[in-house]
Amino acid sequence: MTQYLEFEKPLAEIEGKAEELRAMARTNEEMDVDDEAAALDKKAAQLLVDLYKDLTPWRKCQVARHPERPHCKDYIKTLFTEYTPLAGDRNFADDLAVMGGLARFNDQPVMVIGHEKGSDTKSRITHNFGMARPEGYRKAVRLMEMAGRFGLPVITLVDTTGAYPGKGAEERGQSEAIARSTEMCLKIGVPLISVIIGEGGSGGAVAFASANRVAMLEHSVYSVISPEGCASILWKDAEKMREAAEALRLTAQDLKALEVVDRVIPEPLGGAHRDPQASFSAVAAAIREMLAELGEMDGKALIQDRRKKFLDIGSKGLAA
């Protein structure tokens, strides 16, 4: 059963009525509800178009956080073959908020790394809601080093509200681990591609997304802080998250205009969760194109391209 977002309540009512009619018809074969149900379906389809025609930044945040939205493990399972997970940072522990390993993409050997939020209560707790601890970033550094050693392109899938802010994480060097991961992104001499598939929150996202090419799904968001956190700091009121979302310019469209990201990947009408297979296909096509763009560059050129990209962001974005 589809889980509806707050702004989708009118759609839920119409689709619910259509399903009620069909359920009644299944129990009473003499009832003919086809025309009425079809009319409701048509009305629901048009309402879905209207709702998603011009989403506000806050509504995009809600879509990016939808509990049924495909997560990192779903993309890995669908887009990659021969995936061999690699665990641990060789220092403290294995962080299940970060998953990664060797795989093949279109039969090309790659290293894939991403945040995993989990899809139900048990798995969300297991994966710490996608909020990585220091050992998660140190695992990512280890895997990127390995990719650089063997000449494997790195593909990262970003979906996190931010790095875990707990006491233990801070004691084990959270900020240093994030900085080391960001540094490794910038210095490896292999193609590095990042796709923001849901939320890209703060340094926890940048540590995976300092890439040659950064793409965002149409309804994903990418920001230095969550709208709720921004509202709490600026206005001392988390309920002002709508205003904060507007000010942060965190949508894929805003960030493409600012040249923070390189491309926006279209989603199915109603969000990636309504048609995951279409989302997988769109992401796969974008990754193929981005790998092709970087395929002729040697290691030195890739590093220079990546550093120039991030050094230029401020000068280009100020005018916008």
Contacts in CASP RR format, 6 or more apart in sequence:
PFRMAT RR
TARGET T0000
AUTHOR 0000-0000-0000
METHOD contacts of the structure
MODEL  1
MTQYLEFEKPLAEIEGKAEELRAMARTNEEMDVDDEAAALDKKAAQLLVD
LYKDLTPWRKCQVARHPERPHCKDYIKTLFTEYTPLAGDRNFADDLAVMG
GLARFNDQPVMVIGHEKGSDTKSRITHNFGMARPEGYRKAVRLMEMAGRF
GLPVITLVDTTGAYPGKGAEERGQSEAIARSTEMCLKIGVPLISVIIGEG
GSGGAVAFASANRVAMLEHSVYSVISPEGCASILWKDAEKMREAAEALRL
TAQDLKALEVVDRVIPEPLGGAHRDPQASFSAVAAAIREMLAELGEMDGK
ALIQDRRKKFLDIGSKGLAA
2 12 0 8 1.000
2 15 0 8 1.000
2 68 0 8 1.000
2 274 0 8 1.000
3 66 0 8 1.000
3 67 0 8 1.000
3 68 0 8 1.000
4 11 0 8 1.000
4 12 0 8 1.000
5 59 0 8 1.000
5 62 0 8 1.000
5 63 0 8 1.000
5 66 0 8 1.000
6 62 0 8 1.000
7 51 0 8 1.000
7 59 0 8 1.000
7 62 0 8 1.000
8 51 0 8 1.000
10 47 0 8 1.000
11 44 0 8 1.000
11 47 0 8 1.000
11 48 0 8 1.000
11 51 0 8 1.000
14 40 0 8 1.000
14 43 0 8 1.000
14 44 0 8 1.000
14 47 0 8 1.000
15 40 0 8 1.000
15 44 0 8 1.000
17 40 0 8 1.000
18 37 0 8 1.000
18 40 0 8 1.000
18 41 0 8 1.000
18 44 0 8 1.000
21 33 0 8 1.000
21 36 0 8 1.000
21 37 0 8 1.000
21 40 0 8 1.000
22 33 0 8 1.000
22 37 0 8 1.000
24 31 0 8 1.000
24 33 0 8 1.000
25 31 0 8 1.000
25 32 0 8 1.000
25 33 0 8 1.000
48 269 0 8 1.000
48 270 0 8 1.000
49 269 0 8 1.000
51 270 0 8 1.000
52 269 0 8 1.000
52 270 0 8 1.000
52 271 0 8 1.000
55 63 0 8 1.000
55 219 0 8 1.000
56 242 0 8 1.000
56 245 0 8 1.000
56 246 0 8 1.000
57 221 0 8 1.000
57 227 0 8 1.000
57 242 0 8 1.000
57 245 0 8 1.000
57 246 0 8 1.000
57 248 0 8 1.000
57 249 0 8 1.000
57 250 0 8 1.000
57 251 0 8 1.000
57 254 0 8 1.000
58 227 0 8 1.000
58 241 0 8 1.000
58 242 0 8 1.000
58 245 0 8 1.000
58 246 0 8 1.000
60 219 0 8 1.000
60 220 0 8 1.000
60 221 0 8 1.000
60 245 0 8 1.000
60 250 0 8 1.000
60 251 0 8 1.000
61 199 0 8 1.000
61 221 0 8 1.000
61 226 0 8 1.000
61 227 0 8 1.000
61 241 0 8 1.000
61 245 0 8 1.000
61 250 0 8 1.000
63 69 0 8 1.000
63 219 0 8 1.000
63 270 0 8 1.000
63 271 0 8 1.000
64 198 0 8 1.000
64 199 0 8 1.000
64 219 0 8 1.000
64 220 0 8 1.000
64 221 0 8 1.000
65 198 0 8 1.000
65 199 0 8 1.000
66 271 0 8 1.000
66 273 0 8 1.000
67 119 0 8 1.000
68 119 0 8 1.000
68 273 0 8 1.000
69 197 0 8 1.000
69 198 0 8 1.000
69 271 0 8 1.000
69 272 0 8 1.000
69 273 0 8 1.000
70 197 0 8 1.000
70 272 0 8 1.000
70 273 0 8 1.000
70 276 0 8 1.000
70 279 0 8 1.000
70 280 0 8 1.000
71 116 0 8 1.000
71 117 0 8 1.000
71 118 0 8 1.000
71 119 0 8 1.000
71 159 0 8 1.000
71 197 0 8 1.000
72 99 0 8 1.000
72 114 0 8 1.000
72 115 0 8 1.000
72 116 0 8 1.000
72 117 0 8 1.000
72 157 0 8 1.000
72 159 0 8 1.000
72 197 0 8 1.000
73 99 0 8 1.000
73 116 0 8 1.000
73 118 0 8 1.000
74 276 0 8 1.000
74 280 0 8 1.000
75 157 0 8 1.000
75 197 0 8 1.000
75 280 0 8 1.000
75 283 0 8 1.000
76 83 0 8 1.000
76 99 0 8 1.000
76 100 0 8 1.000
76 103 0 8 1.000
76 112 0 8 1.000
76 157 0 8 1.000
77 83 0 8 1.000
78 277 0 8 1.000
78 280 0 8 1.000
79 105 0 8 1.000
79 280 0 8 1.000
79 283 0 8 1.000
79 284 0 8 1.000
79 287 0 8 1.000
80 103 0 8 1.000
80 104 0 8 1.000
80 105 0 8 1.000
80 110 0 8 1.000
80 112 0 8 1.000
81 103 0 8 1.000
81 104 0 8 1.000
81 107 0 8 1.000
82 102 0 8 1.000
82 103 0 8 1.000
82 104 0 8 1.000
83 101 0 8 1.000
83 102 0 8 1.000
83 103 0 8 1.000
83 112 0 8 1.000
84 101 0 8 1.000
84 102 0 8 1.000
84 103 0 8 1.000
85 99 0 8 1.000
85 100 0 8 1.000
85 101 0 8 1.000
86 100 0 8 1.000
86 101 0 8 1.000
86 102 0 8 1.000
86 139 0 8 1.000
86 142 0 8 1.000
86 143 0 8 1.000
86 146 0 8 1.000
87 94 0 8 1.000
87 139 0 8 1.000
88 94 0 8 1.000
88 95 0 8 1.000
88 135 0 8 1.000
88 136 0 8 1.000
88 139 0 8 1.000
88 142 0 8 1.000
89 95 0 8 1.000
89 134 0 8 1.000
89 135 0 8 1.000
89 136 0 8 1.000
89 138 0 8 1.000
89 139 0 8 1.000
89 141 0 8 1.000
89 142 0 8 1.000
90 138 0 8 1.000
90 142 0 8 1.000
91 135 0 8 1.000
91 138 0 8 1.000
92 134 0 8 1.000
92 135 0 8 1.000
92 138 0 8 1.000
92 172 0 8 1.000
93 135 0 8 1.000
94 135 0 8 1.000
94 136 0 8 1.000
94 139 0 8 1.000
95 128 0 8 1.000
95 132 0 8 1.000
95 133 0 8 1.000
95 135 0 8 1.000
95 136 0 8 1.000
95 139 0 8 1.000
96 116 0 8 1.000
96 126 0 8 1.000
96 127 0 8 1.000
96 128 0 8 1.000
97 115 0 8 1.000
97 116 0 8 1.000
97 127 0 8 1.000
97 128 0 8 1.000
97 129 0 8 1.000
97 130 0 8 1.000
97 131 0 8 1.000
97 132 0 8 1.000
97 133 0 8 1.000
97 136 0 8 1.000
97 160 0 8 1.000
97 164 0 8 1.000
98 113 0 8 1.000
98 114 0 8 1.000
98 115 0 8 1.000
98 116 0 8 1.000
98 130 0 8 1.000
98 132 0 8 1.000
98 136 0 8 1.000
98 137 0 8 1.000
98 139 0 8 1.000
98 140 0 8 1.000
99 113 0 8 1.000
99 114 0 8 1.000
99 116 0 8 1.000
100 111 0 8 1.000
100 112 0 8 1.000
100 113 0 8 1.000
100 114 0 8 1.000
100 139 0 8 1.000
100 143 0 8 1.000
101 111 0 8 1.000
101 112 0 8 1.000
101 113 0 8 1.000
101 143 0 8 1.000
102 109 0 8 1.000
102 110 0 8 1.000
102 111 0 8 1.000
102 152 0 8 1.000
103 109 0 8 1.000
103 110 0 8 1.000
103 111 0 8 1.000
103 112 0 8 1.000
104 110 0 8 1.000
105 112 0 8 1.000
105 155 0 8 1.000
105 287 0 8 1.000
105 291 0 8 1.000
106 288 0 8 1.000
108 153 0 8 1.000
108 291 0 8 1.000
109 150 0 8 1.000
109 152 0 8 1.000
110 147 0 8 1.000
110 152 0 8 1.000
110 153 0 8 1.000
110 154 0 8 1.000
110 155 0 8 1.000
111 143 0 8 1.000
111 144 0 8 1.000
111 146 0 8 1.000
111 147 0 8 1.000
111 152 0 8 1.000
111 153 0 8 1.000
111 154 0 8 1.000
111 155 0 8 1.000
112 154 0 8 1.000
112 155 0 8 1.000
112 156 0 8 1.000
112 157 0 8 1.000
113 140 0 8 1.000
113 143 0 8 1.000
113 144 0 8 1.000
113 154 0 8 1.000
113 155 0 8 1.000
113 156 0 8 1.000
113 157 0 8 1.000
113 208 0 8 1.000
114 140 0 8 1.000
114 156 0 8 1.000
114 157 0 8 1.000
114 158 0 8 1.000
114 159 0 8 1.000
114 208 0 8 1.000
115 130 0 8 1.000
115 132 0 8 1.000
115 157 0 8 1.000
115 158 0 8 1.000
115 159 0 8 1.000
115 160 0 8 1.000
115 208 0 8 1.000
116 127 0 8 1.000
116 130 0 8 1.000
116 159 0 8 1.000
117 124 0 8 1.000
117 127 0 8 1.000
117 129 0 8 1.000
117 130 0 8 1.000
117 159 0 8 1.000
117 160 0 8 1.000
118 124 0 8 1.000
118 126 0 8 1.000
118 127 0 8 1.000
118 129 0 8 1.000
118 130 0 8 1.000
128 164 0 8 1.000
129 161 0 8 1.000
130 159 0 8 1.000
130 160 0 8 1.000
130 161 0 8 1.000
131 160 0 8 1.000
131 161 0 8 1.000
131 162 0 8 1.000
131 163 0 8 1.000
131 164 0 8 1.000
131 165 0 8 1.000
132 160 0 8 1.000
132 162 0 8 1.000
132 163 0 8 1.000
132 164 0 8 1.000
132 204 0 8 1.000
133 163 0 8 1.000
133 164 0 8 1.000
133 168 0 8 1.000
133 169 0 8 1.000
133 172 0 8 1.000
133 174 0 8 1.000
134 169 0 8 1.000
134 172 0 8 1.000
134 173 0 8 1.000
134 174 0 8 1.000
134 176 0 8 1.000
134 177 0 8 1.000
135 172 0 8 1.000
135 177 0 8 1.000
136 177 0 8 1.000
137 163 0 8 1.000
137 177 0 8 1.000
137 178 0 8 1.000
137 180 0 8 1.000
137 181 0 8 1.000
137 204 0 8 1.000
137 207 0 8 1.000
138 177 0 8 1.000
138 180 0 8 1.000
138 181 0 8 1.000
140 156 0 8 1.000
140 181 0 8 1.000
140 184 0 8 1.000
140 207 0 8 1.000
140 208 0 8 1.000
141 177 0 8 1.000
141 180 0 8 1.000
141 181 0 8 1.000
141 184 0 8 1.000
143 154 0 8 1.000
144 154 0 8 1.000
144 181 0 8 1.000
144 184 0 8 1.000
144 185 0 8 1.000
144 188 0 8 1.000
144 192 0 8 1.000
145 184 0 8 1.000
145 188 0 8 1.000
146 152 0 8 1.000
147 153 0 8 1.000
147 154 0 8 1.000
147 188 0 8 1.000
147 190 0 8 1.000
148 154 0 8 1.000
148 188 0 8 1.000
148 189 0 8 1.000
148 190 0 8 1.000
151 189 0 8 1.000
151 190 0 8 1.000
152 190 0 8 1.000
153 190 0 8 1.000
153 191 0 8 1.000
153 192 0 8 1.000
153 193 0 8 1.000
153 291 0 8 1.000
153 294 0 8 1.000
154 188 0 8 1.000
154 190 0 8 1.000
154 191 0 8 1.000
154 192 0 8 1.000
154 193 0 8 1.000
154 211 0 8 1.000
155 193 0 8 1.000
155 194 0 8 1.000
155 195 0 8 1.000
155 287 0 8 1.000
156 192 0 8 1.000
156 193 0 8 1.000
156 194 0 8 1.000
156 195 0 8 1.000
156 208 0 8 1.000
156 209 0 8 1.000
156 211 0 8 1.000
157 194 0 8 1.000
157 195 0 8 1.000
157 197 0 8 1.000
158 194 0 8 1.000
158 195 0 8 1.000
158 196 0 8 1.000
158 197 0 8 1.000
158 198 0 8 1.000
158 199 0 8 1.000
158 200 0 8 1.000
158 205 0 8 1.000
158 208 0 8 1.000
158 209 0 8 1.000
158 222 0 8 1.000
159 196 0 8 1.000
159 197 0 8 1.000
159 198 0 8 1.000
159 199 0 8 1.000
159 200 0 8 1.000
160 199 0 8 1.000
160 200 0 8 1.000
160 201 0 8 1.000
160 204 0 8 1.000
160 205 0 8 1.000
161 199 0 8 1.000
161 200 0 8 1.000
161 201 0 8 1.000
161 226 0 8 1.000
162 199 0 8 1.000
162 200 0 8 1.000
162 201 0 8 1.000
162 202 0 8 1.000
162 203 0 8 1.000
162 204 0 8 1.000
162 205 0 8 1.000
163 169 0 8 1.000
163 174 0 8 1.000
163 178 0 8 1.000
163 202 0 8 1.000
163 203 0 8 1.000
163 204 0 8 1.000
163 207 0 8 1.000
164 174 0 8 1.000
165 174 0 8 1.000
166 174 0 8 1.000
178 203 0 8 1.000
178 204 0 8 1.000
178 206 0 8 1.000
178 207 0 8 1.000
181 207 0 8 1.000
181 208 0 8 1.000
182 203 0 8 1.000
182 206 0 8 1.000
182 207 0 8 1.000
182 210 0 8 1.000
185 192 0 8 1.000
185 207 0 8 1.000
185 208 0 8 1.000
185 209 0 8 1.000
185 210 0 8 1.000
185 211 0 8 1.000
185 306 0 8 1.000
186 210 0 8 1.000
186 303 0 8 1.000
186 306 0 8 1.000
186 307 0 8 1.000
186 310 0 8 1.000
187 303 0 8 1.000
188 303 0 8 1.000
189 299 0 8 1.000
189 300 0 8 1.000
189 302 0 8 1.000
189 303 0 8 1.000
190 299 0 8 1.000
190 302 0 8 1.000
191 212 0 8 1.000
191 290 0 8 1.000
191 291 0 8 1.000
191 294 0 8 1.000
191 295 0 8 1.000
191 297 0 8 1.000
191 302 0 8 1.000
192 210 0 8 1.000
192 211 0 8 1.000
192 212 0 8 1.000
192 213 0 8 1.000
192 302 0 8 1.000
192 306 0 8 1.000
193 211 0 8 1.000
193 212 0 8 1.000
193 213 0 8 1.000
193 214 0 8 1.000
193 215 0 8 1.000
193 287 0 8 1.000
193 290 0 8 1.000
193 291 0 8 1.000
193 294 0 8 1.000
194 208 0 8 1.000
194 209 0 8 1.000
194 210 0 8 1.000
194 211 0 8 1.000
194 213 0 8 1.000
194 214 0 8 1.000
194 215 0 8 1.000
195 214 0 8 1.000
195 215 0 8 1.000
195 216 0 8 1.000
195 217 0 8 1.000
195 265 0 8 1.000
195 283 0 8 1.000
195 286 0 8 1.000
195 287 0 8 1.000
196 205 0 8 1.000
196 209 0 8 1.000
196 214 0 8 1.000
196 215 0 8 1.000
196 216 0 8 1.000
196 217 0 8 1.000
196 220 0 8 1.000
196 221 0 8 1.000
196 222 0 8 1.000
196 252 0 8 1.000
196 261 0 8 1.000
197 217 0 8 1.000
197 220 0 8 1.000
197 272 0 8 1.000
197 283 0 8 1.000
198 217 0 8 1.000
198 219 0 8 1.000
198 220 0 8 1.000
198 221 0 8 1.000
199 205 0 8 1.000
199 220 0 8 1.000
199 221 0 8 1.000
199 222 0 8 1.000
200 209 0 8 1.000
200 220 0 8 1.000
200 221 0 8 1.000
200 222 0 8 1.000
200 223 0 8 1.000
201 222 0 8 1.000
201 223 0 8 1.000
201 224 0 8 1.000
201 225 0 8 1.000
201 226 0 8 1.000
202 223 0 8 1.000
202 224 0 8 1.000
202 225 0 8 1.000
203 224 0 8 1.000
205 222 0 8 1.000
209 222 0 8 1.000
210 306 0 8 1.000
210 310 0 8 1.000
211 306 0 8 1.000
212 290 0 8 1.000
212 294 0 8 1.000
212 302 0 8 1.000
212 305 0 8 1.000
212 306 0 8 1.000
212 309 0 8 1.000
213 262 0 8 1.000
213 263 0 8 1.000
213 290 0 8 1.000
213 293 0 8 1.000
213 294 0 8 1.000
214 260 0 8 1.000
214 261 0 8 1.000
214 262 0 8 1.000
215 261 0 8 1.000
215 262 0 8 1.000
215 263 0 8 1.000
215 264 0 8 1.000
215 265 0 8 1.000
215 283 0 8 1.000
215 286 0 8 1.000
215 290 0 8 1.000
216 222 0 8 1.000
216 252 0 8 1.000
216 255 0 8 1.000
216 256 0 8 1.000
216 261 0 8 1.000
216 263 0 8 1.000
216 264 0 8 1.000
216 265 0 8 1.000
217 252 0 8 1.000
217 264 0 8 1.000
217 265 0 8 1.000
217 267 0 8 1.000
217 272 0 8 1.000
217 279 0 8 1.000
217 282 0 8 1.000
217 283 0 8 1.000
218 252 0 8 1.000
218 264 0 8 1.000
218 265 0 8 1.000
218 266 0 8 1.000
218 267 0 8 1.000
218 271 0 8 1.000
219 252 0 8 1.000
219 267 0 8 1.000
219 271 0 8 1.000
219 272 0 8 1.000
220 252 0 8 1.000
221 250 0 8 1.000
221 251 0 8 1.000
221 252 0 8 1.000
222 250 0 8 1.000
222 252 0 8 1.000
222 255 0 8 1.000
222 260 0 8 1.000
222 261 0 8 1.000
223 248 0 8 1.000
223 250 0 8 1.000
224 248 0 8 1.000
225 233 0 8 1.000
225 248 0 8 1.000
226 241 0 8 1.000
227 241 0 8 1.000
227 242 0 8 1.000
227 244 0 8 1.000
227 245 0 8 1.000
227 248 0 8 1.000
227 250 0 8 1.000
228 238 0 8 1.000
228 241 0 8 1.000
228 244 0 8 1.000
229 238 0 8 1.000
229 241 0 8 1.000
229 244 0 8 1.000
230 241 0 8 1.000
230 244 0 8 1.000
230 247 0 8 1.000
230 248 0 8 1.000
231 237 0 8 1.000
231 238 0 8 1.000
231 239 0 8 1.000
231 240 0 8 1.000
231 241 0 8 1.000
231 243 0 8 1.000
231 244 0 8 1.000
232 238 0 8 1.000
234 240 0 8 1.000
234 244 0 8 1.000
235 243 0 8 1.000
235 244 0 8 1.000
249 255 0 8 1.000
249 258 0 8 1.000
252 261 0 8 1.000
252 264 0 8 1.000
253 264 0 8 1.000
255 261 0 8 1.000
256 262 0 8 1.000
256 263 0 8 1.000
256 264 0 8 1.000
257 320 0 8 1.000
258 313 0 8 1.000
258 316 0 8 1.000
258 317 0 8 1.000
258 320 0 8 1.000
259 312 0 8 1.000
259 313 0 8 1.000
259 316 0 8 1.000
259 317 0 8 1.000
260 313 0 8 1.000
260 317 0 8 1.000
262 290 0 8 1.000
263 286 0 8 1.000
263 290 0 8 1.000
265 282 0 8 1.000
265 283 0 8 1.000
265 286 0 8 1.000
266 282 0 8 1.000
267 278 0 8 1.000
267 279 0 8 1.000
267 282 0 8 1.000
268 274 0 8 1.000
268 275 0 8 1.000
268 278 0 8 1.000
268 279 0 8 1.000
271 279 0 8 1.000
272 279 0 8 1.000
294 302 0 8 1.000
294 305 0 8 1.000
297 305 0 8 1.000
END
